[in-house]
Amino acid sequence: MDLAFDRRHIWHPYTSTLTPLTCYPVSSAQGVMLQLENGEQLIDGMSSWWSAIHGYNHPHLNAAAHSQIDKMSHVMFGGITHDPAINLCKKLLSFAPDNLQHVFLADSGSVAVEVSLKMALQYWHAKGEVRPKFLTLRDGYHGDTFAAMSVTDPDNSMHSLYKGFLPQHIFAASPKTGFWQEWDESDLDNFRTQLSENHCEIAAVILEPIVQGAGGMRIYHPKFLKGVRELCDEFGVLLILDEIATGFGRTGKMFACEHADIKPDILCVGKALTSGYMTLSATLASSEVADTVCGGEAGCFMHGPTFMANPLACAVATASMELLEQNEWQQQTKQIEQLFSELLPKLKQHELVADVRWLGAIGVVETTTPVNMEAIQALFVEQGVWIRPFGKLIYMMPPFISEPQHIQKLVDAVECALNSEECFSS
Ligand SMILES: Cc1ncc(COP(=O)(O)O)c(C=O)c1O
């Protein structure tokens, strides 16, 4: 692989052209293993950022891609429809909360969030109300496009640079009570205050249910989410749930909102939708939202990406839904959760560990000192695993098909990193 070319000319996520960090050349992937060009195998602890839930090179997903590409890989969606989209949307609606009846297919998680915000704005516009604000939580993350950044934590994110360019929204304190802790009613106080003081100008609340991902890997109490739904109803504000990271079983439920037994007005999904094969996302809306939007001045929802409902991606996503329908994910995520609950507390004793947390197929070790990326990445590769931390967060969200020995190896590698001074020196 021409790594010198890569270093010189190709931007990777959040990297510098001046001081590019080492990139490891992957030549193939199979099941839970990533194969490096030199033949070394790494156990994947990231599911390629939450997406490859069924593992890599899955025969059922491969077959769906092969079969679809021989028919057509893409066709425009304006004025045309096709089976891959119809089949996928049928399955999506059968999995999603039953009040959601309309699906808008888009290309990435960030775009699904943009779409959800536009839907909420058009909804109030159609009702003749000016509601230009969104209420969200601190420590949240919703993507890298501008509107998505504007509802991402303004301080702890990588986005504080763009502050002057972004619309100003309202941020409530993030929940403090962890998923497994005793619920503290006062957790909702700030959210309630913000909503009651500003509800007349708030189009929607947008948040990540139960797990705040890239903004801090925080796993919070379902009663917070339940309270949010009740308050949205009380103050007549729409609720958008961003399940782009949590959707499709990752937290041990098909959708994280099921932990709180609530339904959103608008739901965003992406990432694991195609099990990481291709980029595809969806924004689902209730009939009340969709019909109000379309009854407004524009007479339609004003969005239509070129690659909307890409048939190849839809066919693979349908195949991924078929795998989920076999219901093995429930046992698989339960087993991973059990292993994290046994293995992670042992790391808590370490002086560099501030906290450990887990839920479903997610395990997090928060450290007291930021990691040295170059050093920790090299150590993980040496240990035969692929884990990519950021800041003080070493987190794992392995493919659901991971076996106990894979999880053990991931946690052992984290322990090894904690014991290596290099991994925490600046
Ligand atoms: C909760 C959440 N929302 C939105 C996004 C953005 O998705 P994408 O990177 O596909 O644009 C992410 C990505 O990490 C996410 O975790």
The ligand as an SDF file (V2000), in Angstrom:
LIG
                    3D

 16 16  0  0  0  0  0  0  0  0999 V2000
  -25.4370   10.1910   17.6650 C   0  0  0  0  0  0  0  0  0  0  0  0
  -24.8410   10.5440   16.3390 C   0  0  0  0  0  0  0  0  0  0  0  0
  -25.5120   11.3460   15.5020 N   0  0  0  0  0  0  0  0  0  0  0  0
  -25.0430   11.6640   14.2860 C   0  0  0  0  0  0  0  0  0  0  0  0
  -23.8190   11.1940   13.8570 C   0  0  0  0  0  0  0  0  0  0  0  0
  -23.2980   11.5900   12.5160 C   0  0  0  0  0  0  0  0  0  0  0  0
  -23.3170   10.4940   11.6490 O   0  0  0  0  0  0  0  0  0  0  0  0
  -22.3750   10.4790   10.3400 P   0  0  0  0  0  0  0  0  0  0  0  0
  -20.9700   10.4240   10.8360 O   0  0  0  0  0  0  0  0  0  0  0  0
  -22.8140    9.2530    9.6010 O   0  0  0  0  0  0  0  0  0  0  0  0
  -22.6630   11.7360    9.5880 O   0  0  0  0  0  0  0  0  0  0  0  0
  -23.0780   10.3720   14.7020 C   0  0  0  0  0  0  0  0  0  0  0  0
  -21.7510    9.8770   14.2910 C   0  0  0  0  0  0  0  0  0  0  0  0
  -20.9080    9.4970   15.0670 O   0  0  0  0  0  0  0  0  0  0  0  0
  -23.5930   10.0300   15.9700 C   0  0  0  0  0  0  0  0  0  0  0  0
  -22.9180    9.2440   16.8310 O   0  0  0  0  0  0  0  0  0  0  0  0
  1  2  1  0
  2  3  1  0
  2 15  2  0
  3  4  2  0
  4  5  1  0
  5  6  1  0
  5 12  2  0
  6  7  1  0
  7  8  1  0
  8  9  2  0
  8 10  1  0
  8 11  1  0
 12 13  1  0
 12 15  1  0
 13 14  2  0
 15 16  1  0
M  END
$$$$
